[in-house]
């Protein structure tokens, strides 16, 4: 079975998909809120141009993306090894190099990838207006559009989670989006 076929098979399993979805949204939420904080803080601190804001945000993306992938890799490694050991004890057999062990390993890859992708998407979309600072936007305009995009990303996460859980998607979207506005407002009133 090819790696692509294995990935499709794993993504078809609800337990693998639900954990990957949680990591993606949770870390995407963190990345988006971080980007909103970076954007507002950078502009209020007098950062002179959009390219500098993008560089600062890229540093945050590298840090959060690495943290998301690495931590989930280690967490899932420990959890899946513990699960395999429980099955081994119950079956009185070694499961090294078996389908069970391979599926656990594949699920770990899916979870770590989803975990790292979430913050990258949240940060990159939020920073996008600063690529057009100086041509389409001033620094303040880029910041306003950036915060609006960040709130939109958070709202999309909320709408998605609301729709899969049977909640009103627009209420879940508003709750998640509100967090972005709260972060922006708090940053505006920080001393400095």
N, C-alpha and C positions, 0 to 999 in steps of 0.2 A: 504494500500500500504506500502510495507516495505521501510526502509531507502535506501536500495540499489536500489530498483526500482525507488524511488524518485530521487536519484542521477543520475541514467541513463537517466531519463526523463529530468531532468534539463540540463544535459550535451548535450542532443539532441537539446536544444534550442539555436539558434545561438547567441542571445543577452547575455545569461549567459556564453556561451563558449567564446565569443569574449572578454568579460571583464576578465574572468579568465585567458585567454591566455595573455592579456596585463599585468596583474599583475605578472604572472609567468615569462614572458620574462623580463619585466622591473626589477623586483627584482632579478631575476637570473643574469642579466647583472650587477647589483650593487654588488651582492655577489661575482661574479667571479672577477670583477675588484678589489674589496676589498681584496680577497684572493691573487691576483697577487701582490698587494701592500704589503701585510703582508709578503709574501714569500720573495720578493726581499729585503724589509727592514730588515727582520729578518736575512737573510744570510749576508747582507752587514754590519749589526750591530754586527756580530760575535756570533750569537746564536750558541751554540756548537753542537746541535744534532737535528735530525729530529723530535724526540718526542716533543721537546720544541716548534718547529714550529707548529706542529699539535695542541698542547695545545693552543697556541696563536690563531691559525686559528679557533679552536673550540669555543673559546671565541667570536670571530667575528661572527661565525655562529649562536651562541645562541643569540647574540645581534641583528643581522640583521634578523634572523628568527622570533624572538619575535616581533620586530618592524614591520615586514611585515604582520604577522598575526594580531597583535593587531590593527595597524593603519587601515588596510583594514576592519577588523571587525567593528570598530567604524565608519569609513567613510561609509561603505555600510549600516550599521544600520541606520545612519542618513538619507542617501539618500533613502533607501527603505521605511522608516517610512514616510518621506515626500511624496513619491509617493503614498503610501497607503492613506495618509490623503487627497491628492488631489482627488483620486478616491472616497473616502468616501464623500467628499464635493459635488462632481459632482453627485453622486448617492443618496445622502441624506440618507446614511445608515452606520452602523458600520460594518467593515470588520474583526473584531477580530475573530480569530479561523475559518477563511474561507480558501478556497483553495488559494486565492490570497495572503493572509497573510502568509500561509505556504510555498508557492513557493518563496516569497520574502525572507523568513527566510532561506530556503534551498539554495537559490542562494548565500546568504551571507556566508554560510558555505563553499560552493564550491569556492567562490572568496578568502576567507581568507586562505583556504588550499592551493590553487594554489599559492597565494602570498608568503606563507611561504616555500613552496616546492622549488621554484625557487632559492633562495639564498643558501639553503642547498645543492642542487645539484651542483651549481656552485662552492661553497667553497669546498665541500668534494672531488669532482673530481680533483680540482686544487691542493689540499693538498696531494693527494694519493701518489705521489713519495716519500714523506718524511717518509712514513711507511716503505720504503725500503732503507732508508739512513743507511749507515754502512754495508749493505750486498750487494745491487746491485748498489747503487749510493753514491758518495761523496755528501757533502752539496751543492756544486756548481752544480754538475750534477743534483741533485734532484731539485734544483731551476730552472735550464734550462728546464728540462722535465716538471716541474710544470707550468712554464710560457707557454710552448708549449701546454700543456693540456688546460690551461685556455683560450688561444687564440682559440683552437679548440672548446671549449664549446661556446665561444662567436660567433664563426663562425657558429656553429650549430643553435644557436638562430637566427642569421641573415638569414641563408639558409631557415629555417622554415618560418620566417616572410616574406621573399622574395617570397617563393613558394605560400603562401596563398594569397599574394597581387598581384600576376601576374608579379612580377619583376624578373629579372634574379637572381636566387638564389645565384649564385656564387659571384655576385657583392655585394649583401646584406651581404653575409657571410664575404667577404673581408672587407667591411666597419665596421662590428661589431668586427671582429677579430683585426683590426687595433687599436681599442681602448685599447686592452690588451697590445699590443706592446708599445703604447704611455705611458701607466701607468708604465710599466716595465722600460722604458728608463728614464722617469722623476724621478723615484725612484733611479735609478743608479746615477743620477747627483745631487740628493739632498745633501745638506751639512751634514756632520756627518760622 
